[in-house]
Amino acid sequence: MEKFIDLNSDVGESFGAYKIGIDDEVLKYVSSANIACGWHAGDPIVMRKTVEAATINGVGIGAHPGFFDIMGFGRRNMIISPYEAKQYTIYQLGALYGFVKATGGEMQHVKPHGAMYNMAAKDAKLAKAIIEGIWEVDRDLIVLGLAGSEMVKAAVEKGLKVANEVFADRAYNPDGSLVARSLPGSMIINKDIAISRVIRMVTEGKVTAINGEELDIKADSICVHGDNPEAVLFVRLIKEELSKARIEIKPLHQFII
C-alpha cells in the first residue's frame, strides 16, 4: 500500500447524564479522534474516559474546541472578536491537554467544532486567530481543517502542519464548503453513496457538489460524525473498502510531516 489516509471522528460529546454517540465502538475503527473540550459538549469525566479509550485503541488524540454553546451543541454561529477566538482556543486546548498529560499520552492535532469550524473555513480573520492560539500552545500540533479552507491557508502561512479533511456523511456546496445541516440533503445517510464518495475523494481527488458540479478536493483525513446513527457502520465499511483499494489507514502523525 502506498496511499495513506486518516479516518477521524468527533467523540467525547456526552456530558453529565446525557449520552451522545457510541464512542466505544467508533474508536475501534478510526485512527484519529477529535475530543470535545467541555464547551460545546463533554465534561471532565467524559474527557478523561475518552482520552483513555483513544489511547487503548491506539488512536491519535485531537482537541475539538468549539463555541461556548452547550445548548446549541456548538452549531450556532456566534459573533466574537479575533482576540476572543484565540483565547477560547487556548483555553480548550489546555483543558484537554491536562487529561492527555495525566494519562501519559500525546496530543496529535486540533480540529475546531461545528459553527467555529464552518465560520473559520470562510472567515480569514477568525481562522488566523484560531491558528495563533494553536501556535502559542504547541507548534507541533497538526491542524485538521476543511480541505481548501481559510483555516488550512492560515495554518500553512503560520508554518503549522496541516491535514485536509473531507466528509463521508456531509454534502458539499459548489464552493467547497459544507451544506448547512438545516438544509435538505446536507447529511448523507445512504452507506453506499457515502462509501463511493469517500473512495473517489481519496483516489481521484474529486467530489460531486449538491448541485451536481464536480469539485477538486484534497483528502488527508476522512471524517465520520460520531453522533451519526450510522457512524459505526460507516467507519467499518469505509475501512474495509479503503483496504480493498490498497489505501492504508494511519493516524495523522504517521504521515503528515
Helices and strands as residue ranges (DSSP letters): E 3-11, H 23-26, E 32-36, H 44-56, E 60-64, H 82-102, E 107-110, H 114-122, H 124-137, E 142-146, H 150-158, E 161-167, H 191-204, E 206-208, E 214-216, E 221-223, H 231-244, E 247-249, G 252-254
